[in-house]
Amino acid sequence: MEETVYREHGIYLDNTATTRMSEGVKSAMDPYLTEQFGNASTVYSYGEAAKNAIETARETIAASLDAKPSEIYFTAGGSESDNWAIKCIAGEYKKTGNHIITSRIEHHAVLNSCEYLQKLGYRVTYLDVDETGILEPEKIQAAITPQTTLISVMFGNNEVGTIEPIGQIGALAREKQILFHTDAVQAYAQIPISVRHYPIDLLSASAHKFHGPKGVGFLYIREGVRIPSFIHGGAQERGKRAGTENVPGIVGMGKAVEEAFANMNLRIRRETMLRNYLIEKILHEIPDSRLNGHRTKRLPGNTSFSFKNIDGASLLILLEEDNICASGGSACNTGEARISYVIEALGVPADYAPGTIRMTLSGDTTRTEIDTAVLSLKRNIARLRGK
Ligand SMILES: *Cc1c(COP(=O)(O)O)cnc(C)c1O
C-alpha cells in the first residue's frame, strides 16, 4: 500500500535536490512532535527526555564520522553550516590573513558566502576544475599564499557527482596550517567518510539529502579549531549556535544516519550497479549523448548527461508528462535558458550544454524505473530532434 502511494508521484530521479523521508525517520520523530514536546534546556522530565534524545543523535552522528560528540554542532541545514564555517573562520583568522581558496563548482551556499566576504575586503581564489570536474591538488598548492587562512572544497558535486581528492587537498592544507572545510552535503551518509582518515577541519551535512527531515543539518568542527558563535543567544550547542533545539529534526536526522549506515555498503554496491546500467544504456541507445563528470570518481547515485542539439527545459517538461522527475543543468532566467556554471566549468561543448539533464538515484530506485526512464528519454529526444 505504502509502495503504491509513493509510486503514484511517478519515477523520482531527483534525489540530489531532496529525498523522501523514510518511514523509520517519521516514526522516530513522531513522539517529539507530540507528547515529548519538552525544551531540552529545562530541568523536569520532558526537558530531560528531549536533551537525551539530542545527545543520542549527536553520538550516532559522531560515530558515523569517527568524530567526538563534542565536535558535532546542530544547524538548520547545509546552507547554514556552509555559511557558519566560511564566514566565521574568515572573521576569526583575519589577523593571520584574508585569502580564501575554493572551487568554481561549489554550491551557492559556499560561493555566495565567499562573494559576501569579497565585499568585506577578503580575497577569494575560485579554482578551475578539469573536464571531469576534478580539482587537481596541484592547483591548490599553486594558489596558496602566506595570507591563505581557509580552503573550502566540496566532497562530492551536486550537479555532476564528481568526488574530489579530499584526502590530498586536506593534507596540503594541514601541511601549511590552513584550515580545511568541505561541503559534504552530497557525500555524507552516501559514502563512508572518516575525519580520522581525511584531514578535514570542518564538514557540512544536511539531513534532507539522506532521507531525513528538511531544515536540519550539522557542522563538524574539529576539536581545537577556533570558531566564533554563528547565532548569539542562549547556551545551546555549547554557546556556539543559540536557539531552542529543533528536537524532532535532530532526532529524525539521527535516525536517518542510523539507517544510512546500517546498510551502506550494500546500498553503494546496488546503487552504483544501477547507475552504471543507466549510463551504459543511455550512451549506447541515445545518439549524440555524453556523460558529465568522472566515470568512476562519482557519487553512487549520480548521473548527468548532455544531449546534442536539445533544449533541456523542453525535455524536462516532456519527461514530466511521462511522470518522471529529473532536473536540468541549466537555470531558467526570464525565459532565457542559461547554462549552469558547473556545466560551463567542465567545458561541455556549446551544442551539448543546453541539453543537460541530471538523474539521481536513491536506495529505492528500481531497474524497472530506470528502463522506463530510458524509454521515455529516447522517445522524447527523438521527438525534439524531429526524428
Ligand atoms: C543541498 C545542498 C546544500 C544546501 O543544503 P540545505 O540543507 O538545503 O540548505 C549545500 N551544498 C550542497 C552540495 C547541496 O547539495
The ligand as a Gaussian input file, in Angstrom:
#p B3LYP/6-31G(d) Opt

LIG

0 1
 C       21.570000      20.807000      -0.897000
 C       22.969000      21.291000      -0.777000
 C       23.301000      22.336000       0.110000
 C       22.267000      23.074000       0.905000
 O       21.716000      22.285000       1.917000
 P       20.314000      22.741000       2.586000
 O       20.157000      21.832000       3.745000
 O       19.269000      22.527000       1.535000
 O       20.470000      24.162000       2.986000
 C       24.621000      22.699000       0.201000
 N       25.576000      22.084000      -0.520000
 C       25.299000      21.075000      -1.364000
 C       26.402000      20.412000      -2.122000
 C       23.988000      20.651000      -1.535000
 O       23.711000      19.674000      -2.396000

